[in-house]
Amino acid sequence: MMRIPFSYIWRSLWARRLTTALTVGGVALVVFVFAGVLMLARGLEATLIETTADVLEAESGVARGAEGRALLSREVVLVIDL
């Protein structure tokens, strides 16, 4: 099996500078957007968990345990009506 030398690969990338730059830029943009969506989802989930527990604890009528602590389960429920 004949291997292609690295010099050929580098010359090919240099000869197609625009295509190479657009490919690298496209991949970077996809990674950036994906990371941003993951960070947004994680922050939204953490915020909803904290605020839901605080609101439920402040409301009257929440069952209390033997130690006087509110009996709550932290669950994220999000309804989006399109």
C-alpha positions in Angstrom: 0.0 0.0 0.0 1.4 3.4 -1.0 1.1 6.2 1.5 0.5 9.8 0.6 3.2 12.1 1.9 2.3 14.9 4.3 3.8 17.5 2.0 1.1 16.6 -0.6 -1.6 17.0 2.0 -0.3 20.4 3.1 0.1 21.6 -0.5 -3.5 20.6 -1.2 -4.8 22.4 1.8 -2.8 25.5 0.9 -4.0 25.4 -2.7 -7.6 25.3 -1.5 -7.3 28.0 1.1 -10.9 29.2 0.9 -12.4 25.8 1.0 -10.2 24.8 4.0 -11.0 28.0 5.9 -14.7 27.7 5.3 -14.6 24.0 6.5 -12.7 24.9 9.6 -14.9 27.9 10.3 -18.1 25.8 9.8 -16.9 23.1 12.2 -15.9 25.7 14.8 -19.3 27.4 14.5 -21.1 24.1 15.0 -19.1 23.3 18.1 -19.6 26.8 19.4 -23.4 26.7 19.0 -23.6 23.2 20.4 -21.6 24.2 23.5 -23.8 27.3 23.9 -27.0 25.3 23.8 -25.7 22.8 26.4 -24.6 25.7 28.7 -28.0 27.4 28.3 -29.9 24.1 29.1 -27.7 23.4 32.1 -28.2 27.0 33.5 -31.9 26.9 32.8 -32.3 23.5 34.6 -30.3 24.7 37.6 -32.3 27.9 37.8 -35.7 26.1 37.6 -34.7 23.6 40.3 -33.6 26.4 42.7 -36.6 28.7 42.1 -39.2 26.0 42.1 -38.1 24.7 45.5 -38.0 28.2 47.0 -41.5 29.1 45.7 -43.0 25.8 46.9 -41.4 26.2 50.3 -42.8 29.7 50.7 -46.4 28.6 49.9 -48.7 27.6 52.7 -50.2 24.1 52.7 -46.9 22.3 52.0 -46.7 19.1 54.1 -44.0 19.3 56.8 -41.9 16.4 58.1 -41.1 15.5 61.7 -38.2 18.1 61.8 -40.4 20.9 60.4 -38.8 20.8 57.0 -41.0 21.0 53.9 -41.5 17.6 52.2 -40.6 18.5 48.6 -39.1 16.7 45.6 -37.0 18.8 43.2 -38.3 18.1 39.8 -38.0 20.1 36.6 -41.3 20.4 34.8 -41.4 22.8 31.9 -44.4 23.2 29.6 -43.8 25.1 26.4 -46.8 25.8 24.3 -46.0 26.4 20.7 
